[in-house]
Amino acid sequence: MLMSPSISAPPMLSSTTSARSASAAMLRSSSSSTSSNLPGSSICQSLSAQPPPLRKSSTGSFSKLSDFRLDGADDDDTATLQGVRHAELSIDASEWRHPVFKTKVLSILRRLKVPYWTSSRLTPSSIHLQKVSGALTNAVFFVSFNPAPTPTSPSMSPLLTPTMPPVDPDHPPPLARDQFPPTLLLRIYGPSSGALISRSEELRILHVLSTTYGLGPRVYGTFLNGRVEQFFPSRALTPDELKDPIIYRGIARRMRELHSVDLHLLGYDAPEPTIWRCLDEWSSLAEQNLQILESLGGQWEVWVERFGLHRVKQQIEAYRRWVQTQSSSRDVVFAHNDTQYGNLLKLDTPPPGPEHHRLIVIDFEYAAPNPRGYDIANHFHEWRADYHHPSHSHSLQPHHPYPSPQQREDWYRAYLSIEMDAKNGQEILGKRKDVRADMVAELEREVRMWSPACSVFWALWGIIQAEEQVTAVVNKTNLSPEFDYLAYAIERLEMFRKEARELDAI
């Protein structure tokens, strides 16, 4: 029987901003004309072991309206990684409620020659726009076809489930029904994400996963600060569904499939755990925001002292040395590193094949080689999250429990019952009851060993992503953030310290 770990979060930060947002967590879009990537963003643009050079684009300035042409004139497109089309345009996500935003989106779709979206009979009013809540790194939108002659108002979508405008029987749409453009996913990168993610690396991974393994969405094209993706008719899972045995067994099998992907096909020649390099480099990025807060004195100086970055670095190093002394396997797999409920979709219609193929994993921004125990531990932490909570979206404390020993054992057996050919994605489904007890125990040991690394990873992420909060504090502006990154960071850091101490690792 597996033991139940004592994993709980510390008390919330008492006051980091003047108000709490009642909306779901979403990283601010590229809205400020003065915002830019954090200094030194080239240090850690990816979790990949050897990331390729990232094409530099500015999130601090956006293309002029005159650049977004709808006159059908030929535009110069450059083929980027894997032959995906690219438009030299950037778009301001903060304009999403303004009519001009639809004009810019349609121009980008035409420039990228997205199937069914190039018809000259389509106008900006033909676009129905919904902003997806719960996306923490980017601004994400559904782009759907509006068959009615009158424009629809942009709206928020609480989960990855778009609503389609009805056809008006009194006003025929400009296109035949079999020519209706499909719903797309428009992703506009967050202003700080360039410091964390190599977009060229992510694009290459998406291409290999979708073409070789049938995992993940097709990318129709990119633009300077975003991309256009295939949308699967589906909905995101809810926090409660992660506890459903049928669902979580499917997630386990899907994760095993992902972990079976051939790292060499993805371009990793000598893969090693990337978590260590990232923790080192993100510590330097986080230090810049912490220094700004510390310079303000008062409660912020106390807050920075509580975070204690110098002590964090020492504790990470002590924890790393402890991990290296363990006899558990430290082989790396292709890990997603962010399997929260919002990144797990359930298809509206079951596809042919095993039942768990109805689940789809999306958002590979943080994917990279890491130990399987790390990826599973991170997913188990996400059982406790509710990023749509009206007041505590940043906290793992008040929502849902960490999976019980029985749930974890069941999850492990589902994970270990899958065998997959790394070269072509062909798989063999076994029976959970046939999985040996020692294999289950080994997986539990790996998960517990790597669990602290997940917490400190997201603690540093929260500090880096808190750029807007830090700027608001410096400028003494009244900010009501949709997601409290600073409170999230301090909670995840104290979770790291608690978990590591329980393992006698620090």
ZIMO-V424501 format. One record per residue. N is the residue number from 0. RES is the residue in one letter. D_FIRST is the distance of its C-alpha to the first C-alpha in whole Angstrom. Layout:
N/RES/D_FIRST
N/RES/D_FIRST
This chain:
0/M/0
1/L/4
2/M/6
3/S/9
4/P/12
5/S/16
6/I/18
7/S/21
8/A/25
9/P/28
10/P/31
11/M/33
12/L/36
13/S/38
14/S/41
15/T/42
16/T/44
17/S/46
18/A/45
19/R/41
20/S/42
21/A/41
22/S/40
23/A/38
24/A/37
25/M/39
26/L/40
27/R/44
28/S/46
29/S/49
30/S/51
31/S/53
32/S/56
33/T/55
34/S/52
35/S/50
36/N/48
37/L/47
38/P/49
39/G/47
40/S/45
41/S/46
42/I/44
43/C/40
44/Q/41
45/S/38
46/L/35
47/S/36
48/A/37
49/Q/40
50/P/41
51/P/45
52/P/48
53/L/47
54/R/50
55/K/51
56/S/52
57/S/53
58/T/51
59/G/54
60/S/57
61/F/57
62/S/59
63/K/62
64/L/63
65/S/65
66/D/63
67/F/61
68/R/64
69/L/64
70/D/67
71/G/66
72/A/67
73/D/66
74/D/63
75/D/62
76/D/59
77/T/57
78/A/54
79/T/51
80/L/48
81/Q/48
82/G/51
83/V/49
84/R/52
85/H/53
86/A/55
87/E/57
88/L/56
89/S/54
90/I/53
91/D/53
92/A/50
93/S/51
94/E/54
95/W/52
96/R/53
97/H/57
98/P/59
99/V/59
100/F/56
101/K/56
102/T/59
103/K/57
104/V/54
105/L/56
106/S/58
107/I/55
108/L/54
109/R/58
110/R/58
111/L/54
112/K/56
113/V/53
114/P/53
115/Y/55
116/W/55
117/T/59
118/S/61
119/S/64
120/R/64
121/L/61
122/T/61
123/P/59
124/S/59
125/S/58
126/I/54
127/H/52
128/L/50
129/Q/46
130/K/45
131/V/41
132/S/39
133/G/36
134/A/37
135/L/36
136/T/38
137/N/41
138/A/43
139/V/42
140/F/45
141/F/45
142/V/48
143/S/49
144/F/53
145/N/55
146/P/57
147/A/59
148/P/62
149/T/61
150/P/59
151/T/56
152/S/54
153/P/51
154/S/48
155/M/45
156/S/42
157/P/39
158/L/36
159/L/37
160/T/39
161/P/43
162/T/45
163/M/48
164/P/52
165/P/54
166/V/57
167/D/60
168/P/62
169/D/65
170/H/65
171/P/64
172/P/61
173/P/63
174/L/61
175/A/60
176/R/57
177/D/56
178/Q/57
179/F/54
180/P/53
181/P/49
182/T/47
183/L/46
184/L/43
185/L/46
186/R/44
187/I/46
188/Y/44
189/G/44
190/P/46
191/S/43
192/S/41
193/G/44
194/A/42
195/L/39
196/I/39
197/S/41
198/R/43
199/S/44
200/E/41
201/E/39
202/L/42
203/R/42
204/I/38
205/L/38
206/H/41
207/V/39
208/L/36
209/S/38
210/T/41
211/T/38
212/Y/35
213/G/36
214/L/34
215/G/35
216/P/39
217/R/42
218/V/44
219/Y/48
220/G/49
221/T/49
222/F/51
223/L/52
224/N/49
225/G/47
226/R/46
227/V/46
228/E/43
229/Q/43
230/F/41
231/F/39
232/P/40
233/S/36
234/R/35
235/A/32
236/L/29
237/T/28
238/P/26
239/D/24
240/E/24
241/L/21
242/K/19
243/D/20
244/P/18
245/I/21
246/I/22
247/Y/19
248/R/18
249/G/22
250/I/22
251/A/19
252/R/22
253/R/25
254/M/23
255/R/22
256/E/26
257/L/27
258/H/25
259/S/27
260/V/31
261/D/33
262/L/33
263/H/37
264/L/38
265/L/37
266/G/40
267/Y/37
268/D/39
269/A/36
270/P/33
271/E/32
272/P/29
273/T/32
274/I/30
275/W/31
276/R/35
277/C/34
278/L/33
279/D/36
280/E/39
281/W/37
282/S/38
283/S/41
284/L/42
285/A/40
286/E/42
287/Q/45
288/N/44
289/L/43
290/Q/46
291/I/48
292/L/46
293/E/47
294/S/51
295/L/51
296/G/50
297/G/49
298/Q/46
299/W/45
300/E/46
301/V/43
302/W/41
303/V/41
304/E/41
305/R/37
306/F/36
307/G/37
308/L/38
309/H/39
310/R/36
311/V/34
312/K/35
313/Q/34
314/Q/31
315/I/30
316/E/32
317/A/30
318/Y/27
319/R/28
320/R/29
321/W/25
322/V/24
323/Q/26
324/T/25
325/Q/21
326/S/21
327/S/19
328/S/21
329/R/23
330/D/25
331/V/26
332/V/26
333/F/29
334/A/27
335/H/28
336/N/27
337/D/28
338/T/26
339/Q/26
340/Y/27
341/G/31
342/N/30
343/L/29
344/L/31
345/K/31
346/L/34
347/D/37
348/T/37
349/P/34
350/P/36
351/P/36
352/G/33
353/P/29
354/E/28
355/H/26
356/H/30
357/R/31
358/L/29
359/I/31
360/V/30
361/I/33
362/D/34
363/F/34
364/E/35
365/Y/33
366/A/31
367/A/32
368/P/30
369/N/27
370/P/23
371/R/21
372/G/18
373/Y/21
374/D/22
375/I/19
376/A/18
377/N/21
378/H/21
379/F/18
380/H/20
381/E/23
382/W/21
383/R/22
384/A/26
385/D/29
386/Y/32
387/H/34
388/H/33
389/P/37
390/S/37
391/H/33
392/S/33
393/H/32
394/S/29
395/L/26
396/Q/25
397/P/27
398/H/26
399/H/22
400/P/19
401/Y/16
402/P/14
403/S/11
404/P/7
405/Q/8
406/Q/11
407/R/10
408/E/8
409/D/11
410/W/13
411/Y/13
412/R/13
413/A/16
414/Y/17
415/L/17
416/S/19
417/I/22
418/E/25
419/M/28
420/D/31
421/A/32
422/K/35
423/N/36
424/G/33
425/Q/32
426/E/29
427/I/27
428/L/24
429/G/22
430/K/19
431/R/16
432/K/15
433/D/16
434/V/14
435/R/13
436/A/9
437/D/11
438/M/13
439/V/10
440/A/9
441/E/13
442/L/13
443/E/11
444/R/13
445/E/16
446/V/15
447/R/15
448/M/18
449/W/20
450/S/19
451/P/22
452/A/24
453/C/24
454/S/25
455/V/28
456/F/29
457/W/30
458/A/31
459/L/34
460/W/34
461/G/35
462/I/38
463/I/40
464/Q/39
465/A/41
466/E/44
467/E/46
468/Q/45
469/V/46
470/T/49
471/A/50
472/V/49
473/V/52
474/N/54
475/K/53
476/T/53
477/N/51
478/L/48
479/S/45
480/P/43
481/E/41
482/F/38
483/D/38
484/Y/37
485/L/37
486/A/35
487/Y/32
488/A/33
489/I/33
490/E/29
491/R/28
492/L/29
493/E/28
494/M/24
495/F/25
496/R/26
497/K/23
498/E/20
499/A/22
500/R/23
501/E/19
502/L/19
503/D/22
504/A/24
505/I/27
